[in-house]
Amino acid sequence: MKLHFERMHGVVIVTSCARIDGNNAAAFERALCEIVQEGDRALVVDFEPLKYIGSAGLRAILLTAKNLNERAVGFGLCEIEPHVRKLFAIGVDEVVSIHKTQKEAVASFSG
């Protein structure tokens, strides 16, 4: 799985793929955890391209949150389309901070 990422003010910003399901969720989770390096304060996933996320994708988000929490690295999501955002309301939003924009998300970890 190829993901685009950049670093800004100690925050890693990853642009998601269009679909996260049982076929690629494990690779997505592994890629997110490997992108974060020593000294990074947070990881923000920009879900603007995301059109579909299955239960395996939601599980990957929760496992990533757990992994990053153990490493004292913040984790946030942004730019989630409304039809996808509803799926995060089943508890993911209680574990991971969700922001409207990438700028908001980065600012929340840059202070």
C-alpha positions, -999 to 999 in steps of 0.1 A, spaced: 0 0 0 14 34 -10 4 63 12 15 99 7 29 116 38 46 147 50 59 162 82 48 196 95 58 210 129 65 175 144 32 161 130 31 134 104 3 139 79 -8 109 59 -33 111 30 -54 80 30 -64 57 1 -99 57 -12 -109 23 3 -99 5 35 -114 -29 39 -104 -65 48 -80 -66 18 -58 -37 28 -66 -28 65 -36 -47 80 -12 -31 55 -28 3 63 -23 -1 100 13 -14 96 21 16 73 7 41 97 27 27 126 59 25 106 57 61 93 59 76 128 95 81 138 113 91 170 105 128 178 72 129 160 45 143 183 15 131 164 0 114 134 -29 129 114 -47 109 88 -64 130 61 -94 109 50 -104 133 22 -99 106 -5 -117 79 16 -150 67 1 -154 34 20 -141 19 52 -152 -15 65 -150 -30 99 -114 -42 93 -105 -5 85 -121 7 117 -103 -20 136 -70 -8 120 -77 28 132 -83 16 168 -52 -6 168 -31 23 154 -45 45 182 -35 19 208 0 15 193 5 53 192 -9 59 226 17 34 240 44 54 223 30 87 236 22 99 201 -10 118 194 -34 106 168 -61 124 148 -83 121 118 -96 148 95 -115 156 63 -139 127 67 -169 127 44 -203 128 62 -214 93 50 -181 79 63 -181 100 94 -212 83 107 -193 50 110 -168 67 133 -196 76 157 -198 40 170 -170 47 194 -139 55 173 -145 92 179 -141 85 217 -106 71 212 -93 93 183 -96 130 179 -115 140 148 -112 174 131 -129 191 102 -97 202 84 -61 192 82 -51 226 95 -72 222 126 -58 187 132 -22 198 129 -28 228 151 -43 207 178 -9 188 181 15 216 174 11 236 206 
